[in-house]
Amino acid sequence: MGTKNVHLHYCQIADEHCPLAITRFTTFDLDDKPLAVEQVTYESNMDYMERQVINALRCNVEVSILTSTPIHEFKRLHHIFNCDK
């Protein structure tokens, strides 16, 4: 069995009324067809949100993040993005 690429999408918007993050978790079957999509709104607690995202990525769940917070403020996620460079 080969390895599977998992995607992390990060979109920063300019909206002062945006919660900490609106995050979508998408699971796929073996044929890369979506099985389930769950949307979670994180109002606060950056540490909890980052742990949830990292755990999802470890389980081969695709993650999309919409936030007004700059990536450098998410220390763990910032590290993940910089590891690929």
N, C-alpha and C positions, 0 to 999 in steps of 0.2 A: 504494500500500500504506500503510495507516495505522499508527500507533504502537500498541504493545501495553503494557498495564500489567503490571508484574512485581511480585510481592508478596514482602515480607520479613516473616516472622513471628518474633517474639522472645518466648520464654517463660522467665521466671526462676522457679526453684523453690528451696525451702529444703531442700537435701540436701548435707551436707558431704562425701559420698562421690561426688558427681557429678564426672565429668571436666570439663575446661575447657568443652567443649561437645559435644553430640550434634546433628549437623546433617543435615538432609535436603534434597537437591537434586532438584527435580522438573521434568522437561521436558514440554512439551505440543506437540501437533501444531497445525495451522492451525485445527482445529475445537475447540480447547481440551480435547482428550482427553489424559489423561496417557500419555506414551510410555515414560518411565523414571523410576524413583525410586532414588536412591543415598543411603545413609546412611553418614556418616563420623563417627567419634568422634575428637575432638581432645583429647589428654591434656594438652598444653601448647603452647607457641609461639603465643601470641595473634596475633602479627603475621602468621604464615603462614595461620592460620585466617581472619583478616579479609581478607587478599588473595584467598583462595579464594572467599569469599562475595561480595566485590565483583566479581570476575571473572565469577562465575556470573550475578549480576544484570545485568551488561553484556551477557551472552549470552542474556538473556531466560529465565533459569532461575529458577523460584520457590525460595526458600530458607526453611526453618524451623529455628530454633535453640532448643534446650533447654539451659539452663545454670543454674548457681547464682551466676554472676558478674553483678554489677549492670551495666546497659548503659553507664553512664558510664566503666567501666573499659576498654571497647572503644572507643577514641577515634574510629576511622574509622566504625564502625557508629553510634555515638552521634551523630556529625555527620550521617550520612544520615537518622536519625530526626528530628533537629532542623531539617533543611532544609525539610521539608514543613510546618512550623508557621508 
